[in-house]
Structures are given as structure tokens and as C-alpha cells.
Amino acid sequence: MSTSEHAFNALGDPTRRAIFEKLHDRPLAVVAIADGLPISRPAVSQHLKVLKEAKLISLKTEGNKNIYELNREGILAMRDYLDKFWDDALANFKALSEAAENDKKQ
């Protein structure tokens, strides 16, 4: 399975999306991530594990705290995947625009 597939699958869960969004502004410890979520800290840890395996977040240890932050690798893999569709859409739009312009000239 590709990195983008792992990333999209990981974000298919609403709780993991909420965790991912919490990390948007800054790195956080598990306690801060769990705050406000309707699940236990062990459940948050399991979701963090899935996000980490999907390369959407990374872990660094500061003293006795595990700090999680967004990982560009997984995010860029999803963006690259979606960019393929955008590039195709733009190319199709350009072709249609040029065809319409040619029709006007004839």
C-alpha cells in the first residue's frame, strides 16, 4: 500500500481527523491531544499509532513526554496524489477552452 493510501485510510476515521487537526497549529503531548476528545487516553494512543504508521504525524521525546507533530511526508503524499487529478482537470479545461476558441474563429 502506498503512503498516500495509508494516509487517506488513516484520516477516514473522524477521531483520527480530529487528532490530526489538533496538531495543525503546534506539536502536542498525548494529554493535550486527548483533552476534549470523547475517548480515553489509551484510545488516543492507538489512534496516534495509526497516524504515525501512515506517516501523517511523527513522534519526538522531550524528557518523559512524547510530543506529536505533523509529518510532511504523509501530507505531501496525499497532495501529490490529489495533484494528479488537478493537473488532469486543468489540462482538460485548457483543451476545452482552446477548442471553444477555435470554434469561434471558424
TIDO-957222 format. One line per field, with one value per atom (N, C-alpha, C): residue number from 1; atom name; x, y, z. Coordinates in pm, whole numbers, plus 50000, padded with zeros to 5 digits. Each point is the difference from the previous one (the first is absolute). Example, Ala and Ser with C-alpha at 12.3 -4.5 7.8 and 13.67 -1.06 7.14 Angstrom:
BEGIN
n = c(1|1|1|2|2|2)
atom = c(N|CA|C|N|CA|C)
c1 = c(51319|49911|50090|49965|50082|49923)
c2 = c(49431|50119|50120|50105|50119|50109)
c3 = c(50780|50000|50000|49928|50006|50073)
END
This chain:
BEGIN
n = c(1|1|1|2|2|2|3|3|3|4|4|4|5|5|5|6|6|6|7|7|7|8|8|8|9|9|9|10|10|10|11|11|11|12|12|12|13|13|13|14|14|14|15|15|15|16|16|16|17|17|17|18|18|18|19|19|19|20|20|20|21|21|21|22|22|22|23|23|23|24|24|24|25|25|25|26|26|26|27|27|27|28|28|28|29|29|29|30|30|30|31|31|31|32|32|32|33|33|33|34|34|34|35|35|35|36|36|36|37|37|37|38|38|38|39|39|39|40|40|40|41|41|41|42|42|42|43|43|43|44|44|44|45|45|45|46|46|46|47|47|47|48|48|48|49|49|49|50|50|50|51|51|51|52|52|52|53|53|53|54|54|54|55|55|55|56|56|56|57|57|57|58|58|58|59|59|59|60|60|60|61|61|61|62|62|62|63|63|63|64|64|64|65|65|65|66|66|66|67|67|67|68|68|68|69|69|69|70|70|70|71|71|71|72|72|72|73|73|73|74|74|74|75|75|75|76|76|76|77|77|77|78|78|78|79|79|79|80|80|80|81|81|81|82|82|82|83|83|83|84|84|84|85|85|85|86|86|86|87|87|87|88|88|88|89|89|89|90|90|90|91|91|91|92|92|92|93|93|93|94|94|94|95|95|95|96|96|96|97|97|97|98|98|98|99|99|99|100|100|100|101|101|101|102|102|102|103|103|103|104|104|104|105|105|105|106|106|106)
atom = c(N|CA|C|N|CA|C|N|CA|C|N|CA|C|N|CA|C|N|CA|C|N|CA|C|N|CA|C|N|CA|C|N|CA|C|N|CA|C|N|CA|C|N|CA|C|N|CA|C|N|CA|C|N|CA|C|N|CA|C|N|CA|C|N|CA|C|N|CA|C|N|CA|C|N|CA|C|N|CA|C|N|CA|C|N|CA|C|N|CA|C|N|CA|C|N|CA|C|N|CA|C|N|CA|C|N|CA|C|N|CA|C|N|CA|C|N|CA|C|N|CA|C|N|CA|C|N|CA|C|N|CA|C|N|CA|C|N|CA|C|N|CA|C|N|CA|C|N|CA|C|N|CA|C|N|CA|C|N|CA|C|N|CA|C|N|CA|C|N|CA|C|N|CA|C|N|CA|C|N|CA|C|N|CA|C|N|CA|C|N|CA|C|N|CA|C|N|CA|C|N|CA|C|N|CA|C|N|CA|C|N|CA|C|N|CA|C|N|CA|C|N|CA|C|N|CA|C|N|CA|C|N|CA|C|N|CA|C|N|CA|C|N|CA|C|N|CA|C|N|CA|C|N|CA|C|N|CA|C|N|CA|C|N|CA|C|N|CA|C|N|CA|C|N|CA|C|N|CA|C|N|CA|C|N|CA|C|N|CA|C|N|CA|C|N|CA|C|N|CA|C|N|CA|C|N|CA|C|N|CA|C|N|CA|C|N|CA|C|N|CA|C|N|CA|C|N|CA|C|N|CA|C|N|CA|C|N|CA|C|N|CA|C|N|CA|C|N|CA|C|N|CA|C|N|CA|C|N|CA|C|N|CA|C|N|CA|C|N|CA|C)
c1 = c(50085|49915|50089|49965|50081|49981|50090|49991|49870|49959|49876|49879|50000|49890|49991|50115|50004|49946|50044|49959|49849|49947|49856|49919|50047|49930|50002|50113|50011|49905|49985|49913|49854|49971|49861|49922|50070|49936|49984|49880|49977|50087|50027|50084|50143|50051|50136|50008|49894|49999|50003|49925|49998|50140|50065|50136|50095|49992|50084|49980|49876|49969|50052|49998|50054|50149|50069|50145|50035|49901|50023|50079|49966|50062|50135|50014|50126|50011|50122|50019|49934|49950|49932|50037|49990|50014|49866|50002|49880|49891|50037|49902|49924|50072|49936|49916|50045|49924|49869|50008|49882|49898|50046|49911|49888|49877|49885|49950|50074|49954|49916|49897|49911|50050|50133|50058|50111|50039|50104|50139|50094|50138|50058|49974|50051|49943|49873|49940|50067|50029|50071|50136|50067|50131|49991|49894|49980|49978|49924|49978|50130|50079|50129|50091|49994|50081|49963|49871|49955|50047|49985|50044|50151|50074|50146|50039|49934|50028|49967|49903|49962|50090|50097|50096|49934|49888|49933|50047|50052|50057|50132|50079|50125|50007|50089|50013|50141|50008|50130|49982|50103|49995|50074|49932|50060|49987|50111|49996|49919|49893|49916|49869|49993|49879|50021|49899|49997|49925|50068|49943|49974|49877|49961|49986|50041|49988|49969|49949|49970|50127|49989|50112|49971|50086|49979|49996|50068|50009|49862|49918|49867|49910|50012|49918|50037|50129|50043|49960|49999|49956|49854|49916|49860|49987|50077|49993|50044|50108|50046|49892|49934|49893|49888|49957|49891|50043|50127|50049|49987|50011|49982|49862|49900|49864|49986|50060|49993|50069|50118|50073|49917|49936|49914|49882|49939|49886|50043|50115|50048|50031|50061|50031|49872|49899|49872|49933|50005|49942|50069|50131|50076|49960|49992|49964|49860|49906|49863|49995|50074|50004|50058|50108|50063|49908|49929|49906|49885|49950|49892|50048|50121|50058|50017|50044|50015|49866|49896|49865|49949|50031|49958|50065|50127|50075|49951|49937|49959|49866)
c2 = c(49883|50117|50124|50098|50122|50090|50095|50095|50078|50041|50076|49915|49872|49912|49986|49979|49991|50128|50113|50129|50021|49976|50019|49903|49876|49902|50044|50050|50044|50114|50092|50115|49969|49876|49959|49992|49997|49993|50142|50037|50136|50037|49904|50030|50030|49923|50025|50134|50035|50132|50110|49983|50100|50013|49888|50002|50069|49964|50060|50151|50044|50144|50071|49932|50061|50030|49918|50017|50103|50057|50097|50122|50051|50123|49982|49887|49979|49856|49955|49867|49993|49882|49982|49867|49997|49876|49926|49872|49918|50058|50051|50057|50115|50087|50113|49955|49898|49946|49939|49925|49931|50098|50117|50098|50040|49980|50038|49890|49892|49889|49904|49941|49912|49856|49983|49866|50003|49883|49990|50030|50027|50021|49878|49878|49883|49992|50038|50000|50106|50116|50105|49946|49930|49943|49903|49922|49907|50077|50106|50082|50067|50045|50061|49899|49877|49894|49985|50000|49986|50120|50120|50120|50000|49950|49992|49899|49884|49898|50052|50089|50059|50118|50028|50109|50138|50012|50129|50079|49930|50066|49933|50071|49942|50024|49928|50000|50041|50090|50030|49997|49962|49991|50119|50067|50111|49966|49960|49956|49873|50004|49881|50015|50100|50023|49960|49939|49974|50114|50067|50114|49959|50024|49965|50126|49990|50111|49947|50087|49960|49962|49903|49952|50033|50078|50044|49883|49891|49889|49947|49970|49947|50104|50123|50109|50024|50002|50021|49884|49880|49884|50015|50046|50023|50114|50104|50114|49960|49922|49954|49917|49916|49918|50089|50096|50089|50093|50039|50087|49935|49868|49930|50031|49997|50029|50146|50088|50142|50029|49940|50020|49952|49886|49948|50093|50049|50091|50128|50054|50122|49976|49886|49967|49986|49935|49986|50135|50085|50133|50080|49991|50071|49951|49868|49943|50044|49998|50043|50149|50080|50144|50029|49930|50021|49953|49890|49950|50101|50054|50099|50126|50041|50117|49975|49882|49964|49998|49950|49996|50141|50095|50139|50062|49964|50057|49946|49885|49938|50044)
c3 = c(50000|50000|50000|49918|49989|50123|50013|50111|49995|49879|49991|50038|49963|50039|50151|50064|50147|50063|49945|50056|49986|49881|49981|50087|50010|50084|50147|50044|50140|50029|49905|50022|49974|49964|49980|50130|50111|50131|50057|50044|50051|50119|50088|50117|49956|49905|49952|49928|49926|49936|50105|50108|50108|50063|50021|50057|49903|49874|49896|49996|50007|49998|50124|50114|50123|49986|49923|49984|49894|49937|49893|50050|50115|50049|50066|50070|50073|50047|50029|50058|50138|50034|50128|50064|50132|50076|49998|50032|49997|50090|50116|50092|49934|49932|49932|49882|49931|49886|50050|50109|50054|50058|50044|50060|49904|50042|49919|49908|49989|49916|50085|49940|50077|50014|49999|50013|50104|50046|50103|49943|50089|49955|49931|50051|49927|49858|49983|49866|49912|50058|49925|49956|50088|49966|49884|49995|49888|49869|50007|49880|49957|50096|49968|49930|50044|49939|49852|49969|49861|49918|50055|49929|49977|50097|49987|49894|49999|49898|49859|49991|49871|49963|50084|49980|49997|50070|50009|50121|50100|50118|50034|50076|50049|50150|50062|50145|50038|50098|50060|50150|50070|50145|50060|50091|50075|50147|50059|50139|50010|50079|50013|49921|49911|49921|49855|49943|49858|49933|49909|49930|49856|49955|49864|49917|49874|49907|49861|49914|49865|49927|49911|49921|49854|49940|49862|49901|50030|49904|49960|50098|49970|49938|50045|49946|49854|49970|49862|49910|50053|49920|49960|50093|49967|49899|50019|49908|49860|49990|49870|49930|50076|49945|49945|50080|49958|49887|49998|49893|49863|49993|49873|49942|50085|49955|49960|50076|49971|49867|49979|49875|49881|50014|49892|49976|50105|49986|49929|50037|49934|49852|49971|49860|49919|50057|49932|49980|50100|49989|49890|49995|49897|49862|49983|49869|49959|50094|49968|49966|50074|49974|49862|49967|49869|49888|50022|49899|49981|50107|49992|49930|50026|49936|49850|49963|49859|49928|50069|49942|49973|50089|49983|49877|49973|49889|49866|49999|49873|49958)
END
